[in-house]
């Protein structure tokens, strides 16, 4: 499969990228979604896998309990990325998020919802882990990729303001 030109092109593009947006899944959901063999699913249950990202399955302690062979970004590749954005939500994903974040590089920014956040906090988060998360977020916010996104957002806001101003003037002119 790696000899296919289209696959080689995608793998080369991945190697040149400096940012990644990815999700974190629950182990069993991802195992079924990947149509894994019943024996492998039983092994994941036995090893108490709770989370999955990039084909790596983690237990509650964050230990890698299983890894599938796959083409594309590997967990190790994240360390060289300038910006890593992990997205996961829902109370059911709290343990998956916590287990993955033990492997996430410092430049990872987690986007989650209230349900997952409350479940993570309920399970106990230490001040040091909150500080580490804050440091990680600050690092990501200082990241050039995010600065570019912020600049584009500001440009869009300026254009929107100009548009709304013109629309308001047109409405005022029509009303007169």
C-alpha positions, 0 to 999 in steps of 0.5 A: 500500500505504501508503494501506491503514488497517491498514498506516498503523496499523502504520507509526504504531505503529513511529513511536511505539516506543522499542525494536526487536529485530531479526536480522542475516542473511547477504546471499545467504540473505536475498536468496533468502528475499526472492525477489530477481531473479537479476540482483540476486543476481548484483549482490550477489555482484559487490559482495561483499555479506555481510550484511543488516538492514532491507533494506540489504545490506552488504559486509565494509567495512560499505558499503551496496551495495544497498537494497530499498524496504520499509515499516517500520523503516529503518536511519536510524530506529534512531538515535532508538530508546532500545534496539536489540537485534540478534540473530544467531548461527552462524559463518556470520553473523560477517561479516554481524554485523561489517558491520552493526555498523558502522552500528548506533547506540551503544545497540545490544546484540548477542546472539550465540552462541559460534560467531559470537563466536569467528569475529569474534574470529578475524578480528581485533578491536581493543582500541578496537572491544572498548571501543566494544562495551563502552561500547555494552553499558553504555549499553544496560544503563543504558537505561530499557527494559532497566531495566524488563525487569530490574525485571520479571525481579526481580518474577518471581524474587520470585514464583518464590521465594515459590512455591517456598517455599510448595511446599516448605512444602506438601511438608514438611506433606504429609510430616509 
